[in-house]
Amino acid sequence: MSDITDYEAFNQLEQKFNTACTCLKSLNSSIACMQTRYDRASKVNRRSYRYTLRIRLVVLEGVRNMYYQYAMQKAEQLEEAKEQLEESMSGTEEEDMEC
C-alpha cells in the first residue's frame, strides 16, 4: 500500500513540475514580446509607452523568477521522491528474493 502512495506522490510532483515548466515557457514568450515592444517604443522615443512597458516587463520577470524558484524546488523534491521510490522498489525485490 505504501508503494502506491509513494508512486502517486511522485506523479503529483512530476505533474506540478511540468506545469511550472509550461508556465515558464509561456512567461518567457510574453517577456520576449514585451521586450520587443519596449525596444520599439524606445527606438521612436515614446517615453509614455516605455514607462508602462518597462513596468509590465519588470512584473513579468518577477513572476518568471518566482516560477523558476518553484520549479527548482519541485525538481529537488522530485529527485528525493525518485530516490525513495527506487529504494522502496529495491527493498521489495530483496524481500521477494528471500521468500
Secondary structure, 3 states (H helix, E strand, C coil): CHHHHHHHHHHHHHHHHHHHHHHHHHHHHHHHHHHHHHHHHHHCCCHHHHHHHHHHHHHHHHHHHHHHHHHHHHHHHHHHHHHHHHHHHHHHHHHHHHC
